[in-house]
């Protein structure tokens, strides 16, 4: 259930992220209340009948809807200028749910092949088991999108910037191609966050988030969100998610609400630090390749600047050393983790963690070398992070 409030759309985004969808109990609390209940009672049997029939508005069961979750959904929808939002138990449940609620046996989906490991596994292994054909292509090539999107295509999936090689897909051009053939466009906007990129402004129909990443951004909570128009929400997302059950916990929704309040300011500092560190890596003699969307050496940096406000918090790089583990193990401030978008800086070896499931051949296709390293830049002092990296470079 989405709660509608008067005039909130007239306010600017930061105000919406703090105030959007807010409801208060009769106790008049300042912070949003946490409704940690599983079910709801009805005054009469007739009221229960009418609410289940949709004749009367109201909450039925927290798998279907919950007041705390509704506030988070409304706030996310306002931020995205979307008509509707369904909050999910994780980012991956948002991704899988957005596909399975819409696709049927015999349908075809086209996606860029540069994907997060679990996403790649969905397209390469899981969807084919349901008779859904997946075409994985070079997402940076408009010619390949033109070639592979046809009248048979039901859905187009885009991850931009991609994880971990930072490929940028032209959302506007791909959306134009897809819509000409009657396909919907789903964009995984996790790396960019709701602050840096607005896919719907470039033609996307559905936008997905892992709230676990920047939205919480403090390593406390797992959650996700599917943003769409009202038609997609009412006819596909809501009935599928209600009956399959990957809904967001009220407590996690409350944590994500607190994260939204400070998201813009955290993202600004994340980007400031990442830009400084990407320049350090770009100039370093022991680094072979630095990958950051706003760096002038990025092959699509002009497109990245067109679609994104800033370059984001994630940097990937390839050291000249063939073995990245000594570098990773000698760092003091960077924590080794598979997560990203946290206030604490994290370092990841994709080949053995996030993209291990893709396999060696799959990683070659995705240009993920055995010595590629992904950094998630946090909110520490950037100079301390640079000194930590420099000390580690001296050891290899």
C-alpha positions in Angstrom: 0.0 0.0 0.0 1.3 3.4 -0.9 0.5 6.3 1.4 -0.3 9.6 -0.4 0.3 12.9 1.3 -0.8 16.4 0.1 1.8 18.7 -1.4 4.9 16.5 -0.8 5.6 16.5 -4.6 5.9 20.2 -4.4 9.0 20.0 -2.2 12.6 19.4 -3.2 14.2 15.9 -3.1 16.0 16.3 0.2 12.8 17.4 2.0 11.0 14.5 0.4 13.7 12.1 1.7 13.2 13.4 5.2 9.4 13.9 5.3 7.9 11.9 2.5 5.1 9.5 3.4 5.4 10.3 7.1 2.7 9.1 9.4 2.4 9.5 13.2 0.5 7.5 15.7 -1.7 9.2 18.3 1.4 9.5 20.5 2.9 12.1 18.2 6.5 10.6 18.0 9.1 12.6 16.0 10.7 9.7 14.3 8.7 7.2 12.3 7.2 4.4 14.4 8.2 0.8 13.8 5.1 -1.4 13.4 6.6 -4.8 14.2 3.4 -6.7 13.8 2.6 -9.5 11.5 -1.2 -9.2 11.3 -4.1 -6.8 11.8 -7.5 -7.1 13.4 -10.9 -6.1 12.0 -13.8 -4.6 13.8 -16.3 -6.8 12.0 -16.3 -9.8 9.7 -17.8 -7.5 7.0 -14.8 -5.1 7.4 -12.4 -8.0 6.8 -14.4 -9.2 3.8 -14.4 -5.7 2.3 -10.7 -5.1 2.9 -9.7 -8.4 1.3 -12.0 -7.7 -1.6 -10.3 -4.3 -2.1 -13.6 -2.4 -1.5 -12.2 -0.8 1.6 -8.6 0.4 2.1 -6.5 -1.0 5.0 -3.7 -3.3 6.0 -4.4 -7.1 5.9 -1.1 -8.8 6.7 2.4 -7.6 6.8 3.4 -9.7 3.9 0.9 -7.6 1.9 1.7 -4.3 3.5 2.8 -2.6 6.7 2.7 1.1 7.8 6.5 1.4 8.3 7.2 -0.2 5.0 4.7 2.0 3.3 6.5 5.1 4.5 9.7 3.8 3.0 8.0 2.9 -0.3 6.4 6.3 -0.6 9.6 8.1 0.2 11.5 6.1 -2.5 8.8 6.7 -5.1 9.0 10.5 -4.4 12.7 10.4 -4.8 12.5 8.6 -8.1 9.5 10.5 -9.5 7.9 7.1 -9.8 4.2 6.3 -9.4 4.7 3.3 -7.2 7.3 1.3 -5.2 7.4 -2.2 -3.7 9.9 -2.7 -1.0 11.6 -6.1 -1.0 13.7 -8.2 1.4 16.9 -7.7 -0.5 18.3 -6.2 -3.7 18.4 -9.6 -5.4 14.7 -10.2 -4.5 14.0 -6.9 -6.2 15.9 -7.9 -9.3 14.5 -11.5 -9.5 10.9 -10.3 -8.7 10.9 -7.6 -11.3 11.7 -10.2 -13.9 9.6 -13.1 -12.8 6.5 -11.1 -12.2 6.4 -10.1 -15.8 8.1 -12.8 -17.9 6.4 -16.1 -19.0 7.4 -19.3 -20.6 8.6 -18.6 -24.1 9.5 -15.0 -23.5 12.8 -13.4 -24.4 14.9 -10.9 -22.4 18.0 -9.0 -23.6 20.6 -7.8 -21.1 24.1 -6.4 -21.1 26.4 -9.3 -20.1 28.4 -7.1 -17.7 26.4 -7.9 -14.5 26.8 -8.7 -10.8 27.6 -12.4 -10.3 24.2 -13.4 -9.0 22.4 -11.4 -11.8 24.5 -13.1 -14.4 23.5 -16.5 -12.8 19.8 -15.6 -13.0 20.1 -14.8 -16.7 22.5 -17.6 -17.6 21.1 -20.4 -15.5 17.8 -19.7 -13.7 15.6 -18.0 -16.4 16.3 -20.7 -19.0 14.9 -23.3 -16.5 11.6 -21.5 -16.8 11.6 -21.5 -20.6 12.7 -17.9 -20.8 15.4 -17.1 -23.3 18.2 -14.7 -22.3 20.4 -12.9 -24.7 23.6 -11.5 -23.1 25.3 -8.9 -25.2 27.9 -6.1 -25.1 25.9 -3.4 -23.4 28.2 -0.6 -24.6 27.4 -1.4 -28.2 24.3 0.3 -29.5 24.6 -1.8 -32.7 24.3 -5.0 -30.6 21.2 -3.7 -28.9 19.7 -2.8 -32.3 20.5 -6.3 -33.6 19.2 -8.3 -30.6 16.1 -6.4 -29.5 13.3 -7.6 -31.7 9.5 -7.9 -31.6 10.1 -11.1 -29.6 11.8 -9.2 -26.8 9.6 -8.8 -23.8 12.1 -7.1 -21.5 15.5 -5.3 -21.6 17.7 -5.4 -18.5 20.5 -2.8 -17.9 23.1 -2.6 -15.1 24.9 0.8 -15.3 27.5 1.4 -14.1 28.2 -2.3 -14.1 29.7 -4.4 -11.3 32.8 -4.4 -11.2 34.1 -3.1 -14.6 32.1 0.1 -14.6 30.7 -0.3 -18.1 28.2 2.4 -18.9 25.0 1.7 -20.9 23.3 4.5 -22.8 19.9 4.3 -21.1 18.1 6.7 -23.4 19.2 5.1 -26.7 18.5 1.5 -25.4 15.1 2.6 -24.1 14.2 4.1 -27.4 15.1 0.9 -29.2 13.2 -1.3 -26.7 10.1 0.8 -26.7 9.9 0.7 -30.5 9.6 -3.1 -30.2 7.2 -3.0 -27.3 9.7 -4.1 -24.6 10.0 -2.7 -21.1 13.3 -1.5 -19.8 14.5 -2.4 -16.3 17.6 -0.6 -14.8 19.6 -1.8 -11.9 20.7 1.5 -10.5 22.5 0.2 -7.4 26.0 1.5 -8.2 24.8 5.0 -9.0 22.3 5.2 -6.1 19.1 7.2 -6.2 21.1 10.4 -5.9 23.5 10.3 -8.8 21.3 8.8 -11.6 17.6 8.9 -12.5 17.0 6.2 -15.1 13.3 7.1 -15.6 14.4 10.5 -16.9 16.2 8.6 -19.7 13.3 6.3 -20.5 13.5 3.4 -18.1 10.2 1.8 -17.0 11.4 0.0 -13.9 14.3 1.0 -11.5 15.8 -1.4 -8.9 17.8 -0.8 -5.8 19.5 -2.7 -3.1 18.8 -0.7 0.0 21.7 -2.7 1.6 24.2 -0.5 -0.3 24.2 3.3 -0.2 20.6 3.7 1.1 21.4 2.1 4.5 25.1 2.5 3.8 26.2 1.6 7.3 26.3 -2.2 7.2 23.1 -2.7 9.3 20.3 -3.8 7.0 19.3 -5.8 3.9 16.5 -4.6 1.7 15.5 -3.6 -1.8 13.0 -1.7 -3.9 11.2 -1.9 -7.2 10.1 1.4 -8.7 7.7 1.6 -11.5 4.5 3.1 -12.9 1.1 2.2 -11.3 0.2 -0.2 -14.1 3.3 -2.4 -13.7 3.0 -2.2 -9.9 -0.8 -3.2 -9.8 -0.8 -5.8 -12.5 2.6 -7.5 -12.1 4.7 -6.6 -9.1 2.1 -6.4 -6.3 0.3 -9.7 -7.0 3.6 -11.6 -7.6 5.4 -10.3 -4.6 2.4 -10.6 -2.2 2.0 -14.3 -3.0 5.7 -15.3 -3.2 6.6 -13.4 0.0 10.0 -11.5 -0.4 8.7 -8.4 1.4 10.7 -6.1 3.5 10.8 -6.4 7.3 9.3 -3.3 9.1 12.5 -3.0 11.2 14.7 -3.0 8.1 12.4 -0.5 6.5 12.8 1.8 9.5 16.6 1.6 9.2 16.5 2.4 5.5 14.2 5.4 6.2 16.9 6.7 8.6 19.5 6.1 5.8 17.5 8.1 3.3 17.6 11.2 5.5 21.4 11.5 5.1 21.8 9.8 1.8 22.6 12.9 -0.3 25.2 14.2 2.0 26.9 10.8 2.4 27.0 10.3 -1.4 28.5 13.7 -1.9 31.4 12.8 0.4 31.7 9.3 -1.0 32.2 10.8 -4.5 34.6 13.5 -3.3 36.8 10.8 -1.7 36.5 8.4 -4.7 37.5 11.1 -7.2 40.6 11.9 -5.2 41.6 8.2 -4.8 40.9 7.4 -8.5 43.3 10.2 -9.5 45.9 8.7 -7.1 45.5 5.3 -8.6 45.5 6.7 -12.2 48.9 8.2 -11.6 50.4 5.4 -9.6 53.4 3.5 -11.2 52.3 0.1 -9.7 48.7 0.3 -11.2 48.1 -1.0 -14.7 44.5 0.2 -15.1 42.1 2.4 -13.1 38.4 2.2 -13.8 36.2 5.1 -12.6 33.3 6.5 -14.6 34.3 10.2 -14.4 38.0 9.6 -15.0 39.1 10.9 -18.4 40.7 7.5 -19.3 37.3 5.8 -19.0 36.2 5.0 -22.6 32.6 6.2 -21.8 33.3 9.0 -19.4 31.3 11.5 -21.5 28.2 9.2 -21.4 28.8 8.7 -17.7 28.8 12.5 -17.2 25.6 12.8 -19.2 23.7 10.3 -17.2 25.2 10.7 -13.7 25.7 13.8 -11.5 29.0 12.5 -10.1 31.2 9.4 -10.6 30.1 7.4 -7.6 31.8 5.6 -4.7 33.2 2.6 -6.5 36.6 2.3 -8.2 38.1 -0.8 -9.8 41.7 -1.2 -10.6 44.3 -3.7 -11.9 47.7 -3.6 -10.1 50.8 -4.6 -12.1 51.2 -7.4 -9.6 49.6 -10.7 -10.8 48.7 -11.6 -7.2 46.5 -9.0 -5.5 46.2 -10.8 -2.2 49.4 -9.4 -0.5 48.2 -5.9 -1.3 44.7 -6.6 0.1 46.0 -8.3 3.2 48.4 -5.5 4.1 45.8 -2.7 4.1 44.9 -1.4 7.6 41.9 0.9 6.9 40.2 -1.0 4.0 38.2 -3.9 5.2 38.1 -7.0 3.0 34.4 -7.6 2.1 32.0 -8.4 -0.7 29.7 -5.5 0.2 29.8 -1.9 -1.1 28.3 1.5 -0.5 29.3 1.6 3.2 30.6 4.4 5.3 33.7 2.2 5.9 36.0 1.7 2.9 35.9 -1.9 1.6 38.1 -3.9 -0.8 36.9 -6.8 -2.9 38.5 -9.5 -5.1 35.6 -10.1 -7.5 37.1 -13.2 -9.2 36.9 -15.2 -5.9 33.9 -13.6 -4.3 31.1 -11.6 -6.1 31.8 -13.2 -9.5 33.1 -16.6 -8.5 29.8 -18.2 -9.6 30.2 -16.9 -13.1 33.2 -19.2 -13.8 36.5 -18.7 -15.5 35.0 -18.4 -19.0 32.3 -16.1 -17.8 34.8 -13.8 -16.1 36.8 -13.6 -19.3 33.7 -12.5 -21.2 33.1 -9.8 -18.5 36.8 -8.7 -18.5 37.2 -9.6 -14.9 40.9 -10.6 -14.5 42.3 -12.6 -11.6 44.0 -9.5 -10.3 41.2 -7.0 -10.7 40.3 -5.3 -7.4 37.2 -3.3 -6.5 37.2 -0.5 -4.0 34.1 0.9 -2.2 35.2 4.2 -0.9 33.8 5.2 2.4 33.6 8.4 4.5 37.1 8.3 6.1 39.5 11.0 5.4 40.6 10.5 1.8 44.3 11.2 2.6 44.3 8.5 5.2 42.9 6.0 2.6 45.5 7.1 0.1 48.3 6.6 2.6 47.0 3.2 3.5 47.1 2.2 -0.2 50.5 3.7 -0.7 52.0 1.8 2.2 50.5 -1.4 0.8 51.9 -0.7 -2.7 55.4 -0.4 -1.2 55.1 -4.1 -0.1 54.4 -5.5 -3.6 
